[in-house]
């Protein structure tokens, strides 16, 4: 387990009150193929473009 470097309180007396997940496996916008598919627009710019087209 990684050290708690930002000193967040993950312990709780209530079950399922605090649930976390690791999102490092997901591909984010900086991936080349995603940028190409969106026409080199950001995801927000692409959505606006598609809604106004």
C-alpha positions in Angstrom: 0.0 0.0 0.0 1.3 3.5 -0.9 2.1 5.9 1.9 -0.5 8.5 2.8 1.5 11.5 1.7 -1.3 14.0 1.6 -2.4 13.0 5.1 -6.0 12.2 4.2 -8.2 10.4 6.7 -9.3 7.1 5.1 -10.4 5.4 8.4 -14.1 5.6 9.4 -16.4 4.0 11.8 -19.2 3.7 9.2 -18.9 1.0 6.5 -18.7 2.3 2.9 -18.5 5.9 4.0 -15.3 6.5 2.2 -14.5 4.5 -1.0 -11.6 5.1 -3.3 -10.4 3.7 -6.5 -7.2 3.6 -8.6 -7.8 5.4 -12.0 -4.2 5.0 -13.3 -5.3 2.3 -15.7 -7.6 4.6 -17.7 -6.4 6.4 -20.8 -6.7 10.1 -20.6 -6.8 12.8 -23.2 -3.1 13.0 -23.7 -3.2 9.8 -25.7 -2.3 10.3 -29.4 -5.2 8.3 -30.8 -7.8 10.0 -28.7 -6.5 13.4 -29.9 -6.6 12.3 -33.5 -10.1 10.9 -33.2 -11.4 14.2 -31.7 -9.8 16.2 -34.5 -7.2 17.7 -32.2 -9.9 19.3 -30.1 -10.2 19.0 -26.3 -13.1 16.8 -25.2 -15.1 19.9 -24.3 -14.4 21.6 -27.6 -15.3 18.5 -29.5 -18.7 18.2 -27.7 -19.6 21.8 -28.3 -18.6 21.4 -32.0 -20.8 18.3 -32.4 -23.7 19.9 -30.7 -23.6 23.0 -32.9 -22.9 21.2 -36.1 
